[in-house]
Amino acid sequence: GYNINDVMFYWTRGNESVSGLDTLQLAQYTVEDHYTSVSEAVYETGHYPRLVFHFELKRSILYFILETYVPSSLLVVLSWVSFWISLSSVPARICIGIHLFGNTHRR
C-alpha cells in the first residue's frame, strides 16, 4: 500500500541476492539465465516500487517426449486393438473400450 514517496525497494546484492538456482532441480526445465531489476508499477492510485526477478528456462525435450508423446502414442495404438477383434465378439470390444478410456477420469 505504500507508494514511491513512502518506500523504495532495492536488491541488496543485485543478482547475488538470489541464491540456490545452481542446486534447483526441475523435471521439465533447467534455469539458463537470471537477473534482477528494480522498476515502478504505475496504477490509477499512484506509483509503487517493485522488485523484479527475470529468469530464462530451457525445456528438457527428452522429458517432454517421454511424458507427453509416448503415453499418447501408446494410448492410440492400444485403441486400435479393438479393430483386430472380430465383429461378432461385441463384449470383448466393449471391455477394451471401457478399460482404455474409463481409466482416464481417475486422476
HELIX and SHEET records of a PDB file:
HELIX    1   1 GLY A   14  SER A   17  5                                   4    
HELIX    2   2 ILE A   61  PHE A   64  1                                   4    
HELIX    3   3 ILE A   65  TYR A   69  3                                   5    
HELIX    4   4 VAL A   70  SER A   79  1                                  10    
HELIX    5   5 VAL A   81  TRP A   84  1                                   4    
HELIX    6   6 VAL A   90  GLY A  102  1                                  13    
HELIX    7   7 ASN A  103  ARG A  106  5                                   4    
SHEET    1   A 2 TYR A  29  TYR A  43  0                                        
SHEET    2   A 2 GLY A  46  ARG A  59 -1                                        
END                                                                             
